[in-house]
């Protein structure tokens, strides 16, 4: 099979994944990768880096019978129609 840089990268990343880790193993992996620290209570405090927030324009709310009249639709609240979530 002919090698391709994208396929090679996908296989490289996939070889570094873990499956079915228990809680202790997940916490250990997160700390090892500097993704967070264990607090004095034993919780994982994640470090999201410099950019911690999400742009309001990246958020979507499903417009359906429950939300249509309850959400203040405007420039910052994007709507997504329920029919677009469900496969035809």
Protein Blocks (a to p, Z undefined) as FASTA:
>chain_A
ZZdfklmmmmmmmmmpcehiafklmmmmmmmnopaccdfkopacddebjblbccfklpcc
dddfklmmmpccdfklccddfklmpcZZ
